[in-house]
Amino acid sequence: MNHARTNIRHQLLATCAFGLESLLRRELESLQLPAKVVEPGRVAFEGDHRAILKSNLWLRTADRILIKVGDFPAPNFDALFESTRDLDWTPYIAADGQFPVSGRCIRSQLTSVPACQRAIKKAIAQSLLRDFQHTELPENGASFRVDFTLLKDHATLTIDTTGVGLNRRGYHQAGSSPQIKETLAAALIMLSYWRSGRPLVTPFCRGATIAIEAAMIGLNRAPGLGRSFACEDWSPESLSLSRELRNEAESQSEDKLETRILAFDHDDRMLTKARANAKFAGVTDAIHFDRADLHQIRNQRRFGCLVAVPPAEEHFSSIRERDDYYHQLPDLFRRLPTWSHYVLADFRKLESLLGRPADRRRKLYSGGAPMTYFQFHGPKPVTNSPHNGEKDPEDSASNTSTAATANGSNTTAEVQRKGHDLAEPKDTDPHHQTKHEPRYEHASGPAAFGELSTKSREQAELFASRIRKRAKHLRKWPAKRGITCYRIYERDIPEIPLVVDLYEDSIHITEYDRPHERDPAEHGNWLDLMAQTAADGLNVSKQNIYLKRRGRQKGKTQHDKVAETFIRKEVREGGLKFLVNLADYVDTGLFLDHRITRGLVRDQAKGKHFLNLFCYTGSFTVYAADGDAKSTVSVDLSRNYLDWAKSNLAINGLDGDQHQFIHQDTMQFIQDHPVKPTYDLVVIDPPTFSNSKRTEKDWTVQGQAEQLLERVLPLVIPGGVIYFSTNFRRFKFQPENLDLSEAHEISRQTVPEDFRNRRIHRCWRLVR
């Protein structure tokens, strides 16, 4: 291409992924290049060689820039060959240029791509020989790749000016393939409300593609600065013009972002790659990287944007793991209530999970797969500035940074604890005022997620009143009985299905499932409000609140471990010490409703041989040992609980060789035990259901309790006592079928007075 022809105006096509056409059109218009969408994935515009180079250099959402040489009907090979040959190719291909041909046939009579390639190649060669008046074409110069599209018997011939696709910015290092293309990542940012000077969070950043593209937009950095284009090799004039445009672009770039972008990932290896990519892209100072899971991400700034691309389906080991990931999003979003949130995902249940429809949905494609870009808009900031509104990125090019603009509590059964604050890197003041974001006194409209209703606040007032009343009522009696752990509130108000237990200076709150109209984010804030209300009413500090959710057990389900803090707290009851874990389990290690039954065991234990089946953390064993039992045997399938039971004995100075701990399934223990009367006093407090992998059969209290009692009785001396208890309310028991001299249900007598629910457990005193 000679110098004279660098000024020729060409018909140009910018290609892009489906769904980005209007965004690409606005990008071109911001470069002073009027454009229009001509078909899915293609935007047409006109321009000379400067326009070609400039669009390659600055466009963020385009895949390629093509010169349109011609289009014509091509129902057969003769028409394809002759029409191609009749075109003037000399303004586009040099006499020594290489011109490889590639293309595709879509719903056309000509279906063979190789045959079409040969016909077009031959036709172009004849045209060039004719017009250059040469006898041969050496093809040893620059490359001018010709591309054809045959769609419904209509051919379009173009020349690629880009070379390697424009999504290849050049900053992704080996072994760091992007989760999404750079062009799509830029589009996600440009379709958001984010702009330089406002906070931006990208969780699960992987190779940091989104963060890097945002940084380049914020810094007005041309995306093509770090790479070359095919058209630069076409002539010395083209290369010279490219250098001029590159120098111009570099001069328009900003030095730094006033508010750094926050990029998080839970994988240190990914963060290492992300940092390397950011360094190679030249935006290291614009991004703050940190290791964090979703539940740890917070920010103190009032208005910002969160752009998330959840992990690909293959990243998850199971559907449950995938669902667990998505179930963390409502809690994350409510911690940023006045922000705008954007999620690109192929997850149809997202809106249902979040409890609200997206303000906008946009169908986009990632790697050819259809995705939905869910957009949840936060309230508009209100200031005294004349630019106090937020322009919709769908309707304006205000978010497109180009050379032209430069010139002008937790999910189910999780612990509600505060993680470390990842609000801002230390060198950034979260309240710093910038010319881009003045201090906002208030916002226009409700929070995007977690807005509490008037009804919720009224419930908090009722809850506070009830807590204060109960605390006053129970103020004196616990101290008289040596009790420091007791129940304060037990679903007293139906609309507030919480159980509040006081463990000395800590509050343990359990939520029970009950239908409500709150969305997940609002419900999370509702729980926080209730927890704080309880803390205020009981004068307990915020860091000593433990909130858990107890789902309804259905079928073969049981409560799992919910955290791994391994922190145990020493509490007192009846003059004894016990270790409780308020964070890691739905149950704390000390069942408060068995307080009276434990006292009965201590009163009867002197000189007795005591057997504790399903011993859990050994609280009954501690009481029996304190009552001078001659020996104790504690049986449980969990080594962790047995170790816990040993520790409970030890802190009371009651450990000794007379206390045995058997790590075994209870049914197996009874089956292996010699059949002879051995024990004077027995406690059996089995779980409702258990499905341990170490047993052949699942345990159900209704199905196997009577069988267990039948096998235990021969091991009890005549006149010996068994205390049998269960929390299964619908338990049906027929003691007349057993070899008993006495069988009395003592449920009401054994429920402590701090329990409003008199059916918290069922308990029998059985005598052989």
Secondary structure, 3 states (H helix, E strand, C coil): CCHHHHHCCEEEEEECCCCCHHHHHHHHHHCCCCEEEEECCEEEEEECHHHHHHHHHHCCCCCEEEEEEEEEECCCHHHHHHHHHHCCCCCCCCCCCECCEEEEEECCCCCCHHHHHHHHHHHHHHHHHHHHCCCCCCCCCCECCEEEEEECCEEEEEEECCCCCCCCCCCCCCCCCCCCCHHHHHHHHHCCCCCCCCCEEECCCCCCHHHHHHHHHHCCCCCCCCCCCHHHHCCHHHHHHHHHHHHHHHHHCCCCCCCCEEEEECCHHHHHHHHHHHHHHCCHHHEEEEECCHHHCCCCCCCCEEEECCCCHHHCCCHHHHHHHHCCHHHHHHCCCCCEEEEEECCCCHHHHHCCCCCEEEEEEECCEEEEEEEECCCEEECCCCCCCCCCCCCCCCCCCCHHHHHCCCCCCCCCCCCCCCCCCCCCCCCCCCCCCCCCCEEECCCCCCCCCHHHHHHHHHHHHHHHHHHHHCCCHHHHCCECEEEEEECCCCCCCEEEEEECCEEEEEEECCCCCCCHHHHHHHHHHHHHHHHHHHCCCHHHEEEEEECCCCCCCCCCECCCCCCCEEEEECCEEEEECCCCECCCCCCHHHHHHHHHHHHHCCCCEEEEECCCCCHHHHHHHHCCCCEEEEEECCHHHHHHHHHHHHHCCCCCCCEEEEECCHHHHHHHCCCCCCEEEEEECCCCEECCCCCCCCEEHHHHHHHHHHHHHHHEEEEEEEEEEECCCCCCCCHHHCCCCEEEECHHHHCCCCCCCCCCCEEEEEEC
